[in-house]
Amino acid sequence: MGEAKRRKDQGLSPRSPKTDSTNDSLGLFSKYPSLPYILVGIFIVYLIFDVVKYYTR
């Protein structure tokens, strides 16, 4: 006896379809679309600071 038939005989409602527990829209970059630009800006400022520090030594 299949599960659908058994549930029907017991008076239960049909099983709800499984939903994906992972949602792609909850990614960090999709939450904060300007985050990559901020990270790149911080990295460039760090590189400039490091180059200046290296050449003034």
N, C-alpha and C positions, 0 to 999 in steps of 0.2 A: 504494500500500500504506500503510495507516495505521500509526501508531506502535505501537499496541497489538499489532497482528499482527506487526510487525517485531520487537518485543521478545520476543514469544512464540516466533518462529522462531529467534531468537538464544539462547533459553534464559535470558533475563533476567527478573527479577521485575517485576511491574507497577509503574508509577510511583506513588510515594506522593503523596497530595494535598498541595498547598502549604498551609503554615500561615501565618497572619498574623504578620509580624515585629513589629508594634506590639501591645502588650498594654495595655489600658486600666487594668488593676489596678496598673500600675507608676507611676501618677501620684503626684506629690508629696503631694497632699492625701489620697490613699487610703493612702499609706504612713504618714503622720503625721496622724491625724484631728484632733488637738488643735492643729495648726499654725495654722489660721485664727483660733482664739480667742487664741492667743499673739500673732499679728501685730496683731490688733485691739486687744488690751490695750496693746501697745507703742505703737501709734499714738495711743491715747487719752492715755496718759501723756505722750507728746511734745506733744500739743495742749495739755494742761493746763500743762505746763512752759512752752510758748511763750506762752500767755495770761498767765501769772503774770509772765513776763519782760517782756512788752509793757506791762503795767499798772504795773509797778514802775519803769519807766524815767522 
